[in-house]
Amino acid sequence: MELRVLQYFLAVAREQSISGAAESLHLSQPTLSRQLRDMEEELGKQLMIRGNRRITLTDEGMILRKFLQKLQSITA
């Protein structure tokens, strides 16, 4: 897994939207969505629930988000 994909995950968690995160990351929505699905497959965990207009993190997704935010604060 690449670091940039983890950054993509954080952007989606922040925006609560794949399309909103894709815009802020200057990516196409299908590209971002595919990267996130690949990450979930690699981890073997569902990290988010995709709604009609909003993304909700699963318990595993919230744990990953908190871990990545702590990691960012340490390395910043």
Phi and psi restraints in degrees (range 20) as a CNS / XPLOR table:
assign (resid 1 and name C) (resid 2 and name N)
       (resid 2 and name CA) (resid 2 and name C) 1.0 -94.8 20.0 2
assign (resid 2 and name N) (resid 2 and name CA)
       (resid 2 and name C) (resid 3 and name N) 1.0 151.1 20.0 2
assign (resid 2 and name C) (resid 3 and name N)
       (resid 3 and name CA) (resid 3 and name C) 1.0 -58.1 20.0 2
assign (resid 3 and name N) (resid 3 and name CA)
       (resid 3 and name C) (resid 4 and name N) 1.0 -37.3 20.0 2
assign (resid 3 and name C) (resid 4 and name N)
       (resid 4 and name CA) (resid 4 and name C) 1.0 -62.6 20.0 2
assign (resid 4 and name N) (resid 4 and name CA)
       (resid 4 and name C) (resid 5 and name N) 1.0 -32.7 20.0 2
assign (resid 4 and name C) (resid 5 and name N)
       (resid 5 and name CA) (resid 5 and name C) 1.0 -68.3 20.0 2
assign (resid 5 and name N) (resid 5 and name CA)
       (resid 5 and name C) (resid 6 and name N) 1.0 -35.8 20.0 2
assign (resid 5 and name C) (resid 6 and name N)
       (resid 6 and name CA) (resid 6 and name C) 1.0 -66.0 20.0 2
assign (resid 6 and name N) (resid 6 and name CA)
       (resid 6 and name C) (resid 7 and name N) 1.0 -36.9 20.0 2
assign (resid 6 and name C) (resid 7 and name N)
       (resid 7 and name CA) (resid 7 and name C) 1.0 -66.0 20.0 2
assign (resid 7 and name N) (resid 7 and name CA)
       (resid 7 and name C) (resid 8 and name N) 1.0 -37.2 20.0 2
assign (resid 7 and name C) (resid 8 and name N)
       (resid 8 and name CA) (resid 8 and name C) 1.0 -62.0 20.0 2
assign (resid 8 and name N) (resid 8 and name CA)
       (resid 8 and name C) (resid 9 and name N) 1.0 -43.6 20.0 2
assign (resid 8 and name C) (resid 9 and name N)
       (resid 9 and name CA) (resid 9 and name C) 1.0 -59.3 20.0 2
assign (resid 9 and name N) (resid 9 and name CA)
       (resid 9 and name C) (resid 10 and name N) 1.0 -44.6 20.0 2
assign (resid 9 and name C) (resid 10 and name N)
       (resid 10 and name CA) (resid 10 and name C) 1.0 -62.7 20.0 2
assign (resid 10 and name N) (resid 10 and name CA)
       (resid 10 and name C) (resid 11 and name N) 1.0 -37.7 20.0 2
assign (resid 10 and name C) (resid 11 and name N)
       (resid 11 and name CA) (resid 11 and name C) 1.0 -64.9 20.0 2
assign (resid 11 and name N) (resid 11 and name CA)
       (resid 11 and name C) (resid 12 and name N) 1.0 -41.3 20.0 2
assign (resid 11 and name C) (resid 12 and name N)
       (resid 12 and name CA) (resid 12 and name C) 1.0 -66.4 20.0 2
assign (resid 12 and name N) (resid 12 and name CA)
       (resid 12 and name C) (resid 13 and name N) 1.0 -41.4 20.0 2
assign (resid 12 and name C) (resid 13 and name N)
       (resid 13 and name CA) (resid 13 and name C) 1.0 -62.2 20.0 2
assign (resid 13 and name N) (resid 13 and name CA)
       (resid 13 and name C) (resid 14 and name N) 1.0 -40.0 20.0 2
assign (resid 13 and name C) (resid 14 and name N)
       (resid 14 and name CA) (resid 14 and name C) 1.0 -68.3 20.0 2
assign (resid 14 and name N) (resid 14 and name CA)
       (resid 14 and name C) (resid 15 and name N) 1.0 -46.1 20.0 2
assign (resid 14 and name C) (resid 15 and name N)
       (resid 15 and name CA) (resid 15 and name C) 1.0 -79.7 20.0 2
assign (resid 15 and name N) (resid 15 and name CA)
       (resid 15 and name C) (resid 16 and name N) 1.0 -21.1 20.0 2
assign (resid 15 and name C) (resid 16 and name N)
       (resid 16 and name CA) (resid 16 and name C) 1.0 57.2 20.0 2
assign (resid 16 and name N) (resid 16 and name CA)
       (resid 16 and name C) (resid 17 and name N) 1.0 29.8 20.0 2
assign (resid 16 and name C) (resid 17 and name N)
       (resid 17 and name CA) (resid 17 and name C) 1.0 -160.2 20.0 2
assign (resid 17 and name N) (resid 17 and name CA)
       (resid 17 and name C) (resid 18 and name N) 1.0 133.4 20.0 2
assign (resid 17 and name C) (resid 18 and name N)
       (resid 18 and name CA) (resid 18 and name C) 1.0 -71.1 20.0 2
assign (resid 18 and name N) (resid 18 and name CA)
       (resid 18 and name C) (resid 19 and name N) 1.0 -41.8 20.0 2
assign (resid 18 and name C) (resid 19 and name N)
       (resid 19 and name CA) (resid 19 and name C) 1.0 -66.2 20.0 2
assign (resid 19 and name N) (resid 19 and name CA)
       (resid 19 and name C) (resid 20 and name N) 1.0 -39.6 20.0 2
assign (resid 19 and name C) (resid 20 and name N)
       (resid 20 and name CA) (resid 20 and name C) 1.0 -65.0 20.0 2
assign (resid 20 and name N) (resid 20 and name CA)
       (resid 20 and name C) (resid 21 and name N) 1.0 -41.9 20.0 2
assign (resid 20 and name C) (resid 21 and name N)
       (resid 21 and name CA) (resid 21 and name C) 1.0 -67.1 20.0 2
assign (resid 21 and name N) (resid 21 and name CA)
       (resid 21 and name C) (resid 22 and name N) 1.0 -40.3 20.0 2
assign (resid 21 and name C) (resid 22 and name N)
       (resid 22 and name CA) (resid 22 and name C) 1.0 -59.8 20.0 2
assign (resid 22 and name N) (resid 22 and name CA)
       (resid 22 and name C) (resid 23 and name N) 1.0 -41.5 20.0 2
assign (resid 22 and name C) (resid 23 and name N)
       (resid 23 and name CA) (resid 23 and name C) 1.0 -63.7 20.0 2
assign (resid 23 and name N) (resid 23 and name CA)
       (resid 23 and name C) (resid 24 and name N) 1.0 -45.7 20.0 2
assign (resid 23 and name C) (resid 24 and name N)
       (resid 24 and name CA) (resid 24 and name C) 1.0 -69.1 20.0 2
assign (resid 24 and name N) (resid 24 and name CA)
       (resid 24 and name C) (resid 25 and name N) 1.0 -26.7 20.0 2
assign (resid 24 and name C) (resid 25 and name N)
       (resid 25 and name CA) (resid 25 and name C) 1.0 -91.9 20.0 2
assign (resid 25 and name N) (resid 25 and name CA)
       (resid 25 and name C) (resid 26 and name N) 1.0 -4.9 20.0 2
assign (resid 25 and name C) (resid 26 and name N)
       (resid 26 and name CA) (resid 26 and name C) 1.0 60.9 20.0 2
assign (resid 26 and name N) (resid 26 and name CA)
       (resid 26 and name C) (resid 27 and name N) 1.0 44.8 20.0 2
assign (resid 26 and name C) (resid 27 and name N)
       (resid 27 and name CA) (resid 27 and name C) 1.0 -123.1 20.0 2
assign (resid 27 and name N) (resid 27 and name CA)
       (resid 27 and name C) (resid 28 and name N) 1.0 161.2 20.0 2
assign (resid 27 and name C) (resid 28 and name N)
       (resid 28 and name CA) (resid 28 and name C) 1.0 -78.8 20.0 2
assign (resid 28 and name N) (resid 28 and name CA)
       (resid 28 and name C) (resid 29 and name N) 1.0 151.4 20.0 2
assign (resid 28 and name C) (resid 29 and name N)
       (resid 29 and name CA) (resid 29 and name C) 1.0 -61.6 20.0 2
assign (resid 29 and name N) (resid 29 and name CA)
       (resid 29 and name C) (resid 30 and name N) 1.0 -43.9 20.0 2
assign (resid 29 and name C) (resid 30 and name N)
       (resid 30 and name CA) (resid 30 and name C) 1.0 -62.0 20.0 2
assign (resid 30 and name N) (resid 30 and name CA)
       (resid 30 and name C) (resid 31 and name N) 1.0 -37.1 20.0 2
assign (resid 30 and name C) (resid 31 and name N)
       (resid 31 and name CA) (resid 31 and name C) 1.0 -62.9 20.0 2
assign (resid 31 and name N) (resid 31 and name CA)
       (resid 31 and name C) (resid 32 and name N) 1.0 -47.6 20.0 2
assign (resid 31 and name C) (resid 32 and name N)
       (resid 32 and name CA) (resid 32 and name C) 1.0 -63.9 20.0 2
assign (resid 32 and name N) (resid 32 and name CA)
       (resid 32 and name C) (resid 33 and name N) 1.0 -44.3 20.0 2
assign (resid 32 and name C) (resid 33 and name N)
       (resid 33 and name CA) (resid 33 and name C) 1.0 -60.5 20.0 2
assign (resid 33 and name N) (resid 33 and name CA)
       (resid 33 and name C) (resid 34 and name N) 1.0 -42.4 20.0 2
assign (resid 33 and name C) (resid 34 and name N)
       (resid 34 and name CA) (resid 34 and name C) 1.0 -64.6 20.0 2
assign (resid 34 and name N) (resid 34 and name CA)
       (resid 34 and name C) (resid 35 and name N) 1.0 -41.8 20.0 2
assign (resid 34 and name C) (resid 35 and name N)
       (resid 35 and name CA) (resid 35 and name C) 1.0 -60.4 20.0 2
assign (resid 35 and name N) (resid 35 and name CA)
       (resid 35 and name C) (resid 36 and name N) 1.0 -42.2 20.0 2
assign (resid 35 and name C) (resid 36 and name N)
       (resid 36 and name CA) (resid 36 and name C) 1.0 -68.9 20.0 2
assign (resid 36 and name N) (resid 36 and name CA)
       (resid 36 and name C) (resid 37 and name N) 1.0 -40.2 20.0 2
assign (resid 36 and name C) (resid 37 and name N)
       (resid 37 and name CA) (resid 37 and name C) 1.0 -63.7 20.0 2
assign (resid 37 and name N) (resid 37 and name CA)
       (resid 37 and name C) (resid 38 and name N) 1.0 -41.0 20.0 2
assign (resid 37 and name C) (resid 38 and name N)
       (resid 38 and name CA) (resid 38 and name C) 1.0 -62.1 20.0 2
assign (resid 38 and name N) (resid 38 and name CA)
       (resid 38 and name C) (resid 39 and name N) 1.0 -40.0 20.0 2
assign (resid 38 and name C) (resid 39 and name N)
       (resid 39 and name CA) (resid 39 and name C) 1.0 -63.6 20.0 2
assign (resid 39 and name N) (resid 39 and name CA)
       (resid 39 and name C) (resid 40 and name N) 1.0 -44.6 20.0 2
assign (resid 39 and name C) (resid 40 and name N)
       (resid 40 and name CA) (resid 40 and name C) 1.0 -62.0 20.0 2
assign (resid 40 and name N) (resid 40 and name CA)
       (resid 40 and name C) (resid 41 and name N) 1.0 -40.7 20.0 2
assign (resid 40 and name C) (resid 41 and name N)
       (resid 41 and name CA) (resid 41 and name C) 1.0 -63.5 20.0 2
assign (resid 41 and name N) (resid 41 and name CA)
       (resid 41 and name C) (resid 42 and name N) 1.0 -43.7 20.0 2
assign (resid 41 and name C) (resid 42 and name N)
       (resid 42 and name CA) (resid 42 and name C) 1.0 -61.9 20.0 2
assign (resid 42 and name N) (resid 42 and name CA)
       (resid 42 and name C) (resid 43 and name N) 1.0 -40.0 20.0 2
assign (resid 42 and name C) (resid 43 and name N)
       (resid 43 and name CA) (resid 43 and name C) 1.0 -81.0 20.0 2
assign (resid 43 and name N) (resid 43 and name CA)
       (resid 43 and name C) (resid 44 and name N) 1.0 -19.9 20.0 2
assign (resid 43 and name C) (resid 44 and name N)
       (resid 44 and name CA) (resid 44 and name C) 1.0 72.3 20.0 2
assign (resid 44 and name N) (resid 44 and name CA)
       (resid 44 and name C) (resid 45 and name N) 1.0 25.3 20.0 2
assign (resid 44 and name C) (resid 45 and name N)
       (resid 45 and name CA) (resid 45 and name C) 1.0 -136.9 20.0 2
assign (resid 45 and name N) (resid 45 and name CA)
       (resid 45 and name C) (resid 46 and name N) 1.0 144.0 20.0 2
assign (resid 45 and name C) (resid 46 and name N)
       (resid 46 and name CA) (resid 46 and name C) 1.0 -84.4 20.0 2
assign (resid 46 and name N) (resid 46 and name CA)
       (resid 46 and name C) (resid 47 and name N) 1.0 122.6 20.0 2
assign (resid 46 and name C) (resid 47 and name N)
       (resid 47 and name CA) (resid 47 and name C) 1.0 -100.4 20.0 2
assign (resid 47 and name N) (resid 47 and name CA)
       (resid 47 and name C) (resid 48 and name N) 1.0 -20.4 20.0 2
assign (resid 47 and name C) (resid 48 and name N)
       (resid 48 and name CA) (resid 48 and name C) 1.0 -147.7 20.0 2
assign (resid 48 and name N) (resid 48 and name CA)
       (resid 48 and name C) (resid 49 and name N) 1.0 152.5 20.0 2
assign (resid 48 and name C) (resid 49 and name N)
       (resid 49 and name CA) (resid 49 and name C) 1.0 -105.8 20.0 2
assign (resid 49 and name N) (resid 49 and name CA)
       (resid 49 and name C) (resid 50 and name N) 1.0 120.9 20.0 2
assign (resid 49 and name C) (resid 50 and name N)
       (resid 50 and name CA) (resid 50 and name C) 1.0 -89.5 20.0 2
assign (resid 50 and name N) (resid 50 and name CA)
       (resid 50 and name C) (resid 51 and name N) 1.0 112.3 20.0 2
assign (resid 50 and name C) (resid 51 and name N)
       (resid 51 and name CA) (resid 51 and name C) 1.0 -95.6 20.0 2
assign (resid 51 and name N) (resid 51 and name CA)
       (resid 51 and name C) (resid 52 and name N) 1.0 -174.7 20.0 2
assign (resid 51 and name C) (resid 52 and name N)
       (resid 52 and name CA) (resid 52 and name C) 1.0 -62.6 20.0 2
assign (resid 52 and name N) (resid 52 and name CA)
       (resid 52 and name C) (resid 53 and name N) 1.0 -42.9 20.0 2
assign (resid 52 and name C) (resid 53 and name N)
       (resid 53 and name CA) (resid 53 and name C) 1.0 -130.2 20.0 2
assign (resid 53 and name N) (resid 53 and name CA)
       (resid 53 and name C) (resid 54 and name N) 1.0 -1.3 20.0 2
assign (resid 53 and name C) (resid 54 and name N)
       (resid 54 and name CA) (resid 54 and name C) 1.0 -144.2 20.0 2
assign (resid 54 and name N) (resid 54 and name CA)
       (resid 54 and name C) (resid 55 and name N) 1.0 147.5 20.0 2
assign (resid 54 and name C) (resid 55 and name N)
       (resid 55 and name CA) (resid 55 and name C) 1.0 -102.4 20.0 2
assign (resid 55 and name N) (resid 55 and name CA)
       (resid 55 and name C) (resid 56 and name N) 1.0 133.6 20.0 2
assign (resid 55 and name C) (resid 56 and name N)
       (resid 56 and name CA) (resid 56 and name C) 1.0 -118.7 20.0 2
assign (resid 56 and name N) (resid 56 and name CA)
       (resid 56 and name C) (resid 57 and name N) 1.0 130.5 20.0 2
assign (resid 56 and name C) (resid 57 and name N)
       (resid 57 and name CA) (resid 57 and name C) 1.0 -76.8 20.0 2
assign (resid 57 and name N) (resid 57 and name CA)
       (resid 57 and name C) (resid 58 and name N) 1.0 141.1 20.0 2
assign (resid 57 and name C) (resid 58 and name N)
       (resid 58 and name CA) (resid 58 and name C) 1.0 -77.2 20.0 2
assign (resid 58 and name N) (resid 58 and name CA)
       (resid 58 and name C) (resid 59 and name N) 1.0 176.3 20.0 2
assign (resid 58 and name C) (resid 59 and name N)
       (resid 59 and name CA) (resid 59 and name C) 1.0 -57.9 20.0 2
assign (resid 59 and name N) (resid 59 and name CA)
       (resid 59 and name C) (resid 60 and name N) 1.0 -42.2 20.0 2
assign (resid 59 and name C) (resid 60 and name N)
       (resid 60 and name CA) (resid 60 and name C) 1.0 -64.7 20.0 2
assign (resid 60 and name N) (resid 60 and name CA)
       (resid 60 and name C) (resid 61 and name N) 1.0 -38.0 20.0 2
assign (resid 60 and name C) (resid 61 and name N)
       (resid 61 and name CA) (resid 61 and name C) 1.0 -64.0 20.0 2
assign (resid 61 and name N) (resid 61 and name CA)
       (resid 61 and name C) (resid 62 and name N) 1.0 -39.6 20.0 2
assign (resid 61 and name C) (resid 62 and name N)
       (resid 62 and name CA) (resid 62 and name C) 1.0 -66.6 20.0 2
assign (resid 62 and name N) (resid 62 and name CA)
       (resid 62 and name C) (resid 63 and name N) 1.0 -38.3 20.0 2
assign (resid 62 and name C) (resid 63 and name N)
       (resid 63 and name CA) (resid 63 and name C) 1.0 -63.6 20.0 2
assign (resid 63 and name N) (resid 63 and name CA)
       (resid 63 and name C) (resid 64 and name N) 1.0 -45.7 20.0 2
assign (resid 63 and name C) (resid 64 and name N)
       (resid 64 and name CA) (resid 64 and name C) 1.0 -62.7 20.0 2
assign (resid 64 and name N) (resid 64 and name CA)
       (resid 64 and name C) (resid 65 and name N) 1.0 -43.4 20.0 2
assign (resid 64 and name C) (resid 65 and name N)
       (resid 65 and name CA) (resid 65 and name C) 1.0 -59.2 20.0 2
assign (resid 65 and name N) (resid 65 and name CA)
       (resid 65 and name C) (resid 66 and name N) 1.0 -47.4 20.0 2
assign (resid 65 and name C) (resid 66 and name N)
       (resid 66 and name CA) (resid 66 and name C) 1.0 -61.8 20.0 2
assign (resid 66 and name N) (resid 66 and name CA)
       (resid 66 and name C) (resid 67 and name N) 1.0 -42.0 20.0 2
assign (resid 66 and name C) (resid 67 and name N)
       (resid 67 and name CA) (resid 67 and name C) 1.0 -61.8 20.0 2
assign (resid 67 and name N) (resid 67 and name CA)
       (resid 67 and name C) (resid 68 and name N) 1.0 -46.6 20.0 2
assign (resid 67 and name C) (resid 68 and name N)
       (resid 68 and name CA) (resid 68 and name C) 1.0 -67.0 20.0 2
assign (resid 68 and name N) (resid 68 and name CA)
       (resid 68 and name C) (resid 69 and name N) 1.0 -35.7 20.0 2
assign (resid 68 and name C) (resid 69 and name N)
       (resid 69 and name CA) (resid 69 and name C) 1.0 -66.2 20.0 2
assign (resid 69 and name N) (resid 69 and name CA)
       (resid 69 and name C) (resid 70 and name N) 1.0 -40.5 20.0 2
assign (resid 69 and name C) (resid 70 and name N)
       (resid 70 and name CA) (resid 70 and name C) 1.0 -64.1 20.0 2
assign (resid 70 and name N) (resid 70 and name CA)
       (resid 70 and name C) (resid 71 and name N) 1.0 -42.2 20.0 2
assign (resid 70 and name C) (resid 71 and name N)
       (resid 71 and name CA) (resid 71 and name C) 1.0 -61.5 20.0 2
assign (resid 71 and name N) (resid 71 and name CA)
       (resid 71 and name C) (resid 72 and name N) 1.0 -41.7 20.0 2
assign (resid 71 and name C) (resid 72 and name N)
       (resid 72 and name CA) (resid 72 and name C) 1.0 -61.9 20.0 2
assign (resid 72 and name N) (resid 72 and name CA)
       (resid 72 and name C) (resid 73 and name N) 1.0 -41.9 20.0 2
assign (resid 72 and name C) (resid 73 and name N)
       (resid 73 and name CA) (resid 73 and name C) 1.0 -68.0 20.0 2
assign (resid 73 and name N) (resid 73 and name CA)
       (resid 73 and name C) (resid 74 and name N) 1.0 -30.9 20.0 2
assign (resid 73 and name C) (resid 74 and name N)
       (resid 74 and name CA) (resid 74 and name C) 1.0 -72.6 20.0 2
assign (resid 74 and name N) (resid 74 and name CA)
       (resid 74 and name C) (resid 75 and name N) 1.0 -40.2 20.0 2
assign (resid 74 and name C) (resid 75 and name N)
       (resid 75 and name CA) (resid 75 and name C) 1.0 -88.4 20.0 2
assign (resid 75 and name N) (resid 75 and name CA)
       (resid 75 and name C) (resid 76 and name N) 1.0 -7.2 20.0 2
